[in-house]
Amino acid sequence: MEDKIRVLIPEQEVDEKVKEIGKRISEDYAGKSVHLICVLKGGVFFTCELAKRISVPVSLDFMSVSSYGSGTESSGVVKIVKDLDEPLAGKHVLIVEDIIDSGRTLSYLIEILKQRNPADIRICTLLDKPSRRVKKEVQVDYTCFSIPDEFVVGYGLDYDQKYRNLPYIGVVEL
């Protein structure tokens, strides 16, 4: 059975917003380089598109984290599945996420990365669900879109490993 996907944010709108955020990041990091940390797997599409639109020097690394829980709820227990390849000491770090929901995983990740002595840490996300935020201390520096509490796919986000390659953000209608 084929899932029904409703377009929430069209491809052109996503592209324009990524360009806008890339320009803001370039301005904010003028005269510096920025070290992007892509949170896998969902963040890879957004990170690549964003990196192409940043005009200051960019370096890139990948991290994969998993939060365990039952069903659709996270327990808040986070495990690093793939750690960074490069040290962070003295670097201007920008964590790039596909979506921020409760903020639990990101809160944990920030605390781990702070221990590695970066110059600073900022957060960039394609999508934010502020209504679901449990960890209020998670401050997002760059947000492309705030969205309602719906199950979204596309642009890296998946449903059972499907739909990551959609060029727009869609809602799975169950």
Sine and cosine of phi, psi and omega as CSV:
sin_phi,cos_phi,sin_psi,cos_psi,sin_omega,cos_omega
0.00,0.00,0.73,-0.69,-0.01,-1.00
-1.00,0.08,0.71,-0.71,0.04,-1.00
-0.97,0.23,0.53,-0.85,0.06,-1.00
-1.00,-0.07,0.82,-0.57,-0.02,-1.00
-0.91,-0.42,0.85,-0.53,0.06,-1.00
-0.99,-0.16,0.75,-0.66,0.01,-1.00
-0.94,0.34,0.84,-0.54,0.06,-1.00
-0.99,-0.13,-0.73,0.68,0.02,-1.00
-0.75,-0.66,0.92,-0.39,-0.04,-1.00
-0.90,0.44,0.40,-0.91,-0.03,-1.00
-0.79,0.62,-0.72,0.69,-0.05,-1.00
-0.89,0.46,-0.61,0.79,0.02,-1.00
-0.93,0.37,-0.64,0.77,0.05,-1.00
-0.89,0.46,-0.73,0.68,-0.02,-1.00
-0.86,0.50,-0.71,0.70,0.00,-1.00
-0.89,0.46,-0.66,0.75,-0.03,-1.00
-0.93,0.36,-0.63,0.78,0.03,-1.00
-0.90,0.44,-0.65,0.76,0.07,-1.00
-0.87,0.49,-0.70,0.71,-0.01,-1.00
-0.89,0.46,-0.71,0.70,0.00,-1.00
-0.92,0.39,-0.64,0.77,0.06,-1.00
-0.86,0.51,-0.64,0.77,0.03,-1.00
-0.91,0.41,-0.69,0.73,0.02,-1.00
-0.89,0.46,-0.69,0.73,0.03,-1.00
-0.88,0.47,-0.70,0.72,0.02,-1.00
-0.86,0.51,-0.67,0.75,0.03,-1.00
-0.92,0.39,-0.69,0.72,-0.04,-1.00
-0.93,0.38,-0.49,0.87,-0.01,-1.00
-0.97,-0.26,0.33,0.94,0.00,-1.00
-0.80,0.60,0.75,-0.66,0.00,-1.00
0.99,0.15,0.03,1.00,0.00,-1.00
-0.80,-0.60,0.13,-0.99,0.19,-0.98
-0.93,-0.37,0.39,-0.92,-0.03,-1.00
-0.84,-0.54,0.69,-0.73,0.00,-1.00
-0.96,-0.26,0.95,-0.31,-0.01,-1.00
-0.99,0.12,0.74,-0.67,0.13,-0.99
-0.92,-0.39,0.94,-0.34,0.00,-1.00
-1.00,0.06,0.82,-0.57,0.07,-1.00
-1.00,0.01,0.91,-0.41,-0.08,-1.00
-0.98,0.19,0.35,-0.94,-0.08,1.00
-1.00,0.02,-0.55,0.84,-0.14,-0.99
-0.85,0.52,-0.49,0.87,-0.08,-1.00
-0.97,0.23,-0.16,0.99,-0.14,-0.99
-0.91,0.41,-0.65,0.76,-0.02,-1.00
-0.90,0.44,-0.75,0.66,-0.01,-1.00
-0.90,0.44,-0.70,0.72,-0.02,-1.00
-0.86,0.51,-0.71,0.71,0.00,-1.00
-0.90,0.45,-0.71,0.70,0.01,-1.00
-0.91,0.41,-0.65,0.76,0.01,-1.00
-0.91,0.42,-0.72,0.69,-0.03,-1.00
-0.84,0.55,-0.60,0.80,0.00,-1.00
-0.91,0.41,-0.33,0.94,-0.09,-1.00
-0.96,-0.29,0.11,0.99,0.06,-1.00
-0.99,-0.16,0.79,-0.61,-0.11,-0.99
-1.00,-0.05,-0.20,0.98,0.08,-1.00
-1.00,0.07,0.27,-0.96,0.02,-1.00
-0.85,0.52,0.68,-0.73,-0.05,-1.00
-0.82,-0.57,0.72,-0.70,0.24,-0.97
-0.89,-0.46,0.28,-0.96,-0.19,-0.98
-0.59,-0.81,0.65,-0.76,0.11,-0.99
-0.59,-0.81,0.23,-0.97,-0.08,-1.00
-0.80,-0.60,0.56,-0.83,0.04,-1.00
-0.63,-0.77,0.61,-0.79,0.07,-1.00
-0.82,-0.58,0.80,-0.60,0.02,-1.00
-0.80,-0.60,0.43,-0.90,-0.01,-1.00
-0.69,-0.72,0.70,-0.72,0.11,-0.99
-0.93,-0.36,0.72,-0.70,-0.09,-1.00
-0.99,-0.16,0.58,-0.81,0.04,-1.00
-0.09,-1.00,-0.05,-1.00,0.03,-1.00
-0.96,-0.29,0.65,-0.76,0.03,-1.00
0.91,0.42,-0.78,-0.63,-0.07,-1.00
-0.98,-0.17,0.02,1.00,-0.03,-1.00
-0.98,-0.21,0.72,-0.69,0.06,-1.00
-0.99,0.14,0.59,-0.81,0.04,-1.00
-0.99,0.12,-0.25,0.97,-0.08,-1.00
1.00,0.01,-0.08,1.00,0.06,-1.00
-1.00,0.08,0.88,-0.48,-0.11,-0.99
-0.92,-0.39,0.67,-0.74,0.03,-1.00
-0.83,-0.55,0.72,-0.69,0.10,-1.00
-0.99,0.14,0.89,-0.46,-0.02,-1.00
-1.00,-0.01,-0.66,0.76,0.07,-1.00
-0.70,-0.72,0.87,-0.50,-0.01,-1.00
-1.00,-0.01,0.17,-0.98,-0.01,-1.00
-0.91,0.41,0.45,-0.89,0.06,-1.00
-1.00,-0.03,-0.44,0.90,-0.11,-0.99
-0.94,-0.35,0.54,-0.84,0.12,-0.99
-0.94,0.34,0.43,-0.90,-0.05,-1.00
-0.97,-0.25,-0.14,0.99,-0.11,-0.99
-0.77,0.63,0.83,-0.55,0.07,-1.00
0.98,0.20,-0.03,1.00,-0.05,-1.00
-1.00,0.02,0.50,-0.87,0.12,-0.99
-1.00,0.03,0.97,-0.25,-0.15,-0.99
-0.99,-0.11,0.72,-0.69,0.12,-0.99
-0.83,-0.56,0.94,-0.33,0.06,-1.00
-0.98,0.21,0.80,-0.60,-0.03,-1.00
-0.93,-0.38,0.89,-0.46,-0.03,-1.00
-0.91,-0.41,0.46,-0.89,0.13,-0.99
-0.98,0.19,-0.67,0.74,-0.05,-1.00
-0.46,-0.89,0.64,-0.77,0.09,-1.00
-0.91,-0.42,0.82,-0.57,-0.08,-1.00
-0.92,-0.38,-0.99,-0.17,-0.04,-1.00
-0.94,0.33,-0.50,0.87,-0.04,-1.00
1.00,0.00,-0.07,1.00,-0.04,-1.00
-0.87,0.48,-0.79,0.61,-0.03,-1.00
-0.89,0.46,-0.70,0.72,-0.02,-1.00
-0.90,0.43,-0.64,0.76,0.03,-1.00
-0.86,0.51,-0.71,0.71,0.04,-1.00
-0.89,0.45,-0.72,0.69,-0.03,-1.00
-0.87,0.49,-0.68,0.73,0.01,-1.00
-0.87,0.49,-0.70,0.71,0.00,-1.00
-0.88,0.47,-0.66,0.75,0.04,-1.00
-0.89,0.46,-0.72,0.69,-0.07,-1.00
-0.94,0.33,-0.54,0.84,0.05,-1.00
-0.86,0.50,-0.54,0.84,-0.01,-1.00
-0.93,0.37,-0.21,0.98,-0.02,-1.00
-0.99,-0.12,0.18,0.98,0.14,-0.99
0.87,0.50,0.73,0.68,0.12,-0.99
-0.95,0.32,0.32,-0.95,0.07,-1.00
-0.89,0.46,-0.66,0.75,0.06,-1.00
-0.26,-0.97,0.26,-0.96,0.02,-1.00
-0.75,-0.67,0.78,-0.63,0.13,-0.99
-0.82,-0.58,0.23,-0.97,-0.05,-1.00
-0.81,-0.59,0.69,-0.73,0.07,-1.00
-0.77,-0.64,0.73,-0.68,0.03,-1.00
-0.71,-0.70,0.56,-0.83,0.11,-0.99
-0.94,0.34,-0.75,0.66,-0.06,-1.00
-0.79,-0.62,0.59,-0.81,0.05,-1.00
-0.76,-0.65,0.71,-0.70,0.09,-1.00
-0.91,-0.41,0.98,0.21,-0.08,-1.00
-0.87,0.49,-0.44,0.90,0.00,-1.00
-0.92,0.39,-0.33,0.94,-0.03,-1.00
-0.99,-0.13,-0.03,1.00,-0.11,-0.99
-0.91,0.42,0.83,-0.56,0.09,-1.00
-0.98,-0.18,-0.66,0.75,-0.01,-1.00
-1.00,0.00,1.00,0.00,-0.08,-1.00
-0.92,0.40,-0.38,0.93,-0.03,-1.00
-0.96,0.27,-0.18,0.98,0.04,-1.00
-0.96,0.27,0.94,-0.33,-0.01,-1.00
-0.97,-0.23,0.87,-0.49,-0.03,-1.00
-1.00,-0.05,0.81,-0.59,-0.05,-1.00
-0.99,0.11,-0.57,0.82,-0.03,-1.00
-0.71,-0.70,0.88,-0.48,0.02,-1.00
-0.82,-0.57,0.81,-0.59,0.08,-1.00
-0.97,0.25,-0.78,0.62,-0.06,-1.00
-0.60,-0.80,0.71,-0.70,0.23,-0.97
-1.00,-0.07,0.75,-0.66,-0.09,-1.00
-0.81,-0.59,0.35,-0.94,0.08,-1.00
-0.95,0.31,0.16,-0.99,-0.02,-1.00
-0.98,0.22,0.98,0.21,0.05,-1.00
-0.79,-0.62,0.39,-0.92,0.00,-1.00
-0.99,0.11,0.93,-0.36,-0.12,-0.99
-0.95,-0.32,0.45,-0.89,0.04,-1.00
-0.67,-0.74,0.18,-0.98,0.05,-1.00
0.99,-0.17,0.35,-0.94,0.03,-1.00
0.80,0.59,0.60,0.80,0.03,-1.00
0.95,-0.32,-0.42,0.91,0.00,-1.00
-0.99,0.14,0.63,-0.78,-0.10,-0.99
-0.80,-0.59,0.25,-0.97,0.20,-0.98
-0.78,-0.62,0.96,-0.27,-0.04,-1.00
0.83,0.56,0.70,0.72,0.00,-1.00
0.92,0.39,0.22,0.98,0.05,-1.00
-0.95,-0.31,0.38,-0.93,0.16,-0.99
0.98,0.22,0.06,1.00,0.04,-1.00
-0.84,0.54,-0.55,0.83,-0.13,-0.99
-0.99,0.10,0.05,1.00,0.07,-1.00
-0.91,0.42,0.68,-0.73,-0.05,-1.00
-0.99,0.12,0.08,1.00,0.00,-1.00
-0.75,-0.67,0.13,-0.99,0.08,-1.00
-0.99,-0.14,0.82,-0.58,-0.02,-1.00
-0.81,-0.59,0.27,-0.96,0.04,-1.00
-0.93,-0.37,0.77,-0.64,0.08,-1.00
-0.98,0.19,0.86,-0.51,0.00,-1.00
-0.99,-0.14,0.96,-0.30,-0.07,-1.00
-1.00,0.06,0.00,0.00,0.00,0.00
